[in-house]
Amino acid sequence: MVDEATATHTTVDATVLESSVIDQSLFQKVLRQAGRSLARPALEALEMLLDASTPAQARLTMLAALTYLIMPIDLVPDLIPVAGFSDDLVALTAVVGLWSNHMTPQIRDRARRKLDRWFPVTG
């Protein structure tokens, strides 16, 4: 419980911007670039999983590791200091290892073409 007599309050002034102040084309460009940055690794991972030259064992391991990383339930709960993130680190290490061993220029190129269709770059 907070003692009201000793509690300090901070007031912050904020200014609301009018829509006419915001350059919408610049804002859209920033959002598009952010989308590209977030989508690039996901598309590369997807293309690697779909690529026939990626060994089946590597595909299965990549799929399992990525699935584990996005699942809300962990083998070791993240609330446990240090140990909580160790299982995530193992999954992430597997993804990075597979990525570095099986990523090809052709896979990157297919992902980039898809990225360009989904998040077009405009001047």
Secondary structure, DSSP 4 states (H G I P E B T S, - for coil): ---TTT---------PPPTTTS-HHHHHHHHHHHHHHHHHHHHHHHHHHH-TTS-HHHHHHHHHHHHHHH-S--SS-TTSTTGGGHHHHHHHHHHHHHHHHH--HHHHHHHHHHHHHHS----
